[in-house]
């Protein structure tokens, strides 16, 4: 999508790179704190990875909120989906194949819809910067 739209790297997100790294690390630390009681109560062999999966969920939500370009927000959404799927797999020690196929199809449809939205935003505003949408309120 980046090649098709000719977009350059996002140079001015809402939160700069250094602060984003710091916040991302703090979110992973928060995930360890939040998941500590669940890990202690669980007897699954996969329990050690659950805080990392929750950290991925927190960081992906931060990416969605802190980026201006629609393309990076879509990437954040895909990260969120991966974090939720990883948390589900680690928390249940496996998911039946039919459920995985259903979730995959839902995510695929969501991604296709988001790709259409990104394409329409680019066609309408000639930019993927979500800040340009603020012009609609004026």
C-alpha positions in Angstrom: 0.0 0.0 0.0 2.9 2.4 0.8 4.3 1.8 -2.7 1.0 2.3 -4.4 0.2 5.5 -2.6 3.7 6.8 -2.7 3.6 7.7 1.0 6.8 8.6 2.9 7.6 7.7 6.4 5.5 9.3 9.1 7.7 12.2 10.3 5.4 13.9 12.8 3.3 11.5 14.8 1.4 12.8 17.8 4.1 11.3 20.1 7.8 11.4 19.0 9.9 8.3 18.7 11.8 8.5 21.9 8.6 9.1 24.0 6.9 6.3 22.1 9.6 3.8 23.0 9.4 4.9 26.6 5.6 4.6 26.7 5.8 1.2 24.9 8.2 -0.1 27.5 6.0 1.2 30.3 2.9 -0.5 28.7 4.7 -3.8 28.6 5.6 -3.3 32.3 2.0 -2.5 33.0 1.0 -5.7 31.2 3.2 -7.7 33.5 1.7 -6.1 36.5 -1.9 -6.6 35.3 -1.3 -10.2 34.3 0.6 -11.2 37.4 -2.5 -12.6 39.3 -3.6 -14.6 36.2 -0.2 -16.1 35.7 0.1 -17.1 39.3 -3.3 -18.8 39.2 -2.8 -20.5 35.9 -1.3 -24.0 35.6 -0.9 -23.9 31.8 2.6 -24.4 30.4 2.1 -21.3 28.2 1.4 -18.9 31.1 4.8 -17.2 31.0 4.0 -15.7 27.6 0.6 -14.2 28.6 2.0 -10.9 29.9 3.9 -10.4 26.6 0.7 -11.0 24.6 -1.1 -8.4 26.8 1.8 -6.1 26.3 1.4 -6.4 22.5 -2.3 -5.5 22.9 -1.4 -2.4 24.9 1.3 -1.3 22.6 -0.9 -1.8 19.5 -3.7 0.3 21.1 -1.0 3.0 21.7 0.1 2.8 18.0 -3.5 3.2 16.8 -4.0 6.2 19.0 -0.6 7.9 18.6 -0.2 7.9 14.8 -1.6 10.4 12.3 -1.4 8.4 9.1 -4.2 5.9 8.3 -1.8 3.3 7.1 0.1 3.1 10.4 -3.2 3.0 12.2 -4.2 -0.1 10.1 -0.8 -1.7 11.0 -1.7 -1.0 14.7 -5.0 -2.7 14.2 -3.3 -5.8 12.7 -0.9 -5.8 15.7 -3.9 -5.6 18.0 -5.5 -8.6 16.2 -2.2 -10.6 16.6 -2.0 -9.7 20.3 -5.6 -10.8 20.9 -5.0 -14.1 19.0 -1.8 -14.7 20.9 -3.4 -14.1 24.2 -6.3 -16.4 23.3 -3.9 -19.2 22.2 -1.7 -18.8 25.4 -4.7 -18.5 27.7 -6.5 -21.6 26.4 -3.5 -23.7 25.4 -4.8 -24.0 21.9 -7.9 -23.0 19.9 -9.9 -25.4 17.7 -9.1 -25.0 14.0 -12.7 -23.9 13.0 -12.5 -21.0 15.5 -9.1 -20.0 14.1 -10.4 -20.1 10.6 -13.5 -18.0 11.6 -11.3 -15.4 13.3 -8.9 -15.3 10.3 -11.8 -14.6 7.9 -13.2 -11.9 10.2 -9.8 -10.2 10.3 -9.3 -10.6 6.6 -12.6 -8.9 5.9 -11.8 -6.1 8.4 -8.4 -5.6 6.7 -10.0 -5.4 3.3 -12.6 -2.8 4.5 -9.8 -0.8 6.1 -7.8 -1.0 2.9 -10.8 0.4 1.0 -11.1 3.2 3.6 -7.4 4.1 3.3 -7.7 4.1 -0.5 -10.7 6.4 -0.3 -9.0 8.8 2.2 -6.0 9.0 -0.1 -8.2 9.6 -3.2 -10.2 12.3 -1.5 -7.5 14.2 0.4 -4.4 13.1 -1.6 -2.8 12.3 1.7 -3.0 9.6 4.4 -2.5 12.0 7.2 -5.6 11.8 9.4 -5.0 15.4 10.5 -6.3 16.4 7.1 -9.8 15.1 8.2 -10.0 18.0 10.7 -10.8 20.3 7.7 -14.2 18.6 7.6 -15.2 20.2 10.9 -14.6 23.7 9.8 
